[in-house]
């Protein structure tokens, strides 16, 4: 069900939500959080679809806020989606036009937040330099950004530690989960030799490459040589990780965007399914925890500072 509310107010939207629940049987009691999304009109359907998919694991109220401060009459347009159009959530889209989008954005969403429920804010594209200091960011327990959407992903990753606050996270980090799991599993197996050096390679468009290098530097306390590869050599995502040990090198390398080959001394090669994670998968994972990700904070501050500057010189 989709209900359009042109030229409206927050109080009218709130009353409409109550009416929808009473008349249509939509249930709000099972909602576990409020997800606030600040995005552009062009990306609306993509981010709503990802939120709807994630809501099947985390029932929630989704508030999508789009601001257009261009020359236009001051007005707030809204749309409510429930039922089949909203997954296991309630979706409220807000279009703030003219002066309505120039005021405190917090006031546009506070009247629509679920009472006594955590608030998560997600900037899928246009992101402030310091999310935690914005009016919306201050009311949130978690704040999600995505370095992969930036025009210069490597520069954005380099600045993450400077503006980090507990509760911040970035989907470039979330995309590393399966890589981190595979590498940890390898080191949990014999011969248990210490890693003496690490090599990381990835596409120039992949900020996760830098975060993986910083994580390995922090966790293993050994030199990490990382490089961005030219697009004609590797177009997207992480390409490979090599762990050097006295017993021989361990190499986890993608042979295609979805398959990685694990090579270890004295063992047959193994092909592993290691595709790039979808937006829905990353968002759902981030919504599983509402406490600060302490390890992420250490990686983008301590781990990043430990990386040798020389390993950052080559960019494809």
N, C-alpha and C positions, 0 to 999 in steps of 0.2 A: 504494500500500500504506500502510495506517495501522496503527500499533502503539501500543496504550495501555499506559502504565506507571504505574498508580496507586501512591501512597505509596512513592516510590522514592528513589534517591539519585543524585548526579551520576555516581558511578563505575558504577552499574548502567546508566545511560543511555548512557554512553560505551561500555560493553561491548556493549550492544544495537546501537549504531551499527556497531561492528566486525562483529557477527554479520550484520547486514543486508547489509553490503557483501560479506561472504564467501559468504553463502548465496544472496542475490538478485542478485549481480552489480552492485550499485550502485557507481559509481566515484567516488572522492573525489580522485583525482590531478589532475583538471582544475579543481578548485575554486580560484578566484582570490582569494577573501576570505571573511571571516565577517561577516555582517550581524546585529547584535543589535538587536532591536526591543523597546522597553518600551512597552506599551500596556494598554488596558482590555479586559476580556472582550468587551464589546459591539462593539468594533472589530476583533476578532481576524480574522474571515474577510476583511474588506476589506483589511487590511494584508498578510495572507498572500497574497492574490490579487495585489496589486501587486508584492510581492517575487517571487512565482513568475513573473510576466510579465517582470520585470526580469532574472531569472536566466537567461532565454534569451539575453540579451546578456552577462550576467556570471554564469557558473556559480559558485555559492557555497553555503555552509552558512548557513541562517537559524535564529537562535535567538530565539524570541519569549518574552519574560518578562512574566508578569502577576502582580502582587502583591496579595494580599488580606489585610490585617492585621487584619481584623475578628475578633470572638470566634470562634475556630475552633481545632480541634486542629492543632498544628504538623505540617505535612506538605507534601511536594513531589510533585505529580502531573505526569506528563509524557506527551507523545504524539510519536511519530516519524512523519513523512510522507515517503515517497520515491516515485519513479516518477511515474505520472500525477497523483498528488496533490500533487506538489511541483515541477512544472515541471522546470527543469534544476538544481534545488537539492536539498538535504536540509533539511527543516524540523523543528525540535525546538521544541515548545511546552512551556513550564514554567509551572505554576501554583503559586506559593508561598503557602501558607496559614498563618495564625497567626504564630508566632514565626519560622517558616522564611522569611517575607518581611520580617522586621524586622532581620535580620542584614545583613552586608555583601553587597550584591547581586553584587559582583564574584566572590565565591566560588561563586555559582550558575552562572556561565558560563565561568570560566577553564578548567575541566576539559573543556569541550566545544568550545573554539576550535580551528580548524585550525592545525596547527603551521606556524610561519614564514609565515603569511599575514596581510595587513593586516586590521584590525578597523574596521568602520564601525558607529556606533550611531545609531539613528533613534528619535526620540520623536514619533510621529504625532499625539499629542494632549496628554497630561499631561507638561509639560516643566519641568525645574528652571530656576531663574533663571540659574544659571551652569553649563551642561552640562559644561564642561571640568573643573570641580572635583569632580564626583561620582565615586564609586568606579568606575562603568562608564565614564564619560567619560574618565577618566585613562588607560584602556588602549586608547583608540581613536585612529586616525589622522584620521578624519573624524567629525564629529558633526552630525546633521541634525535640524532642528526645523521647525515649520510654523506661522507666525504666523496663517495663515488659520483655524486651528482654535481660536484663543483667543476668549474672550468679548469682549475689547477688542483687536482686531488692531492698531489704531493705537498704543495704548499699548505693546504688545509690541514693535512695530517701533522705537519711540522708545528702548526700553531695550536693543536689540541691541548697540549700540556700547559700552555701559557694561560689558557682561559678555563681550565678544568675546575669543576666543583663537584663534590660528592653527589651522585645521582645522574651525572652526565654519562652518556655512552654514544657510540657511533656504530652504524651498521657495518662499516668496514671491519670492525672488530668482530661482530657477530658472524660475519661470513667466514671467519677463521676457525670456527668451532670444530669442524670435521678434520681440518688439517692438524690442529692441536691434539685432537684425540688420537689420530693415527701416529703422530710422532711420539706422543707419550707412550702409546702401546708398544712401539718398537723399543724404546729405552727400558721398558719393563721386562724385556725378554733377555735371556743370556746372549752374549757373554758378559754383559754389564760393564763393558769398558767405558771409561770416561770419554766424553766428547772433547776433542781438542780444538776443533774449528768448525764453523758453519758457513755454508754458502746458500744464499736465497736469490732466486730469480723470478721476475714477474713482469707483466705488461705495464707500460707506462701509465695506462689508465686505471691501474689497480692500486689504490691506497692500502689495501690489505697487505700487499707485499712489504711495505715499510713497517706495519704493525707486527707482522709475523717476525720480521728481523729483530724488532725491539723486544718482543716477547722471548725469543730464543736467547738474545743477549742477556736479558735479565735473569732468566731461569737457569741457563747453563754457565754463565760467567766466563765465556770464551769469546775470542774474536769472531765477528760475524761480517762476512763480505756479502753485501746485497747490491743488486743492480736492477734497473729497469731495462727491459729488452725492447729493441725497435719493434714497431708494429708489424713489419713484414716477417719478423721472426716469431713473435707470439703476440696475439692481438688482444687477449682479454684474460684477466684473472692471474692467479699465481701459476708459475710454470714448474718450479722445482725447488726442493730443499735437499742439500747434501750435508750429512753429518760425518765428520772425519773422526775415526777412532783407530787405535793401535791395531785392532783386528781387521780393519778395512772400512771402507766408506759405506754408509747407508744412503741410498738415493731414493727419494720419493719424487717422481716426475710425471707430470701429465703428458700422455701421448696424444690426447685429444681433449677438448673442453670438458668431457664428462668422465674420462678414464685416466687413472694414474697407475704407474708401474712402480712397485716397491722392489728394489734390488738390495740384497743383503749378502755379506760374505758367507759362502758355504751353504746357501739356501737357494731354492729355485725362485725365479721371479714370480711375483704375484700381481695380477691386475685387480685394481680396486675401483669401485664406482665412487667417483669423487666429483660430482657436478657442481657448478656454481649454485649457490643457494638462492631460492626465490625470495622476493620481497616479503611474501606472506610468511615463509618459514623464519626469516630473520625477525620480523615484527613479533610473531608468536613467541619466539624464544626470549626476546627482550621483555615481554609482558609476563613471563613466568616468575620474574624476580622484581620486587619493588624496593629492595634495599640497595644501597650503593654497591657498584661493582668495584671492589677494592683492587682486584688484580688489574683491571683495565686502567684504573687511575695510576697504578705503579708503572704499567707498561708505557703510557704516553708521557710520563714524567721521568721516572728513574731510568727505565729501559731506553727511552729515546736519547737521554743525555749520555748514556754509555756507548752508543753507537759511534764508531770512529767517523769523523767528517769525510775522510777520503773515500769511504764506502758509499757516499751519497753523490759522487761527482758525475756519474754517467747516467743520462736520462735519454730514453728513446723518444 
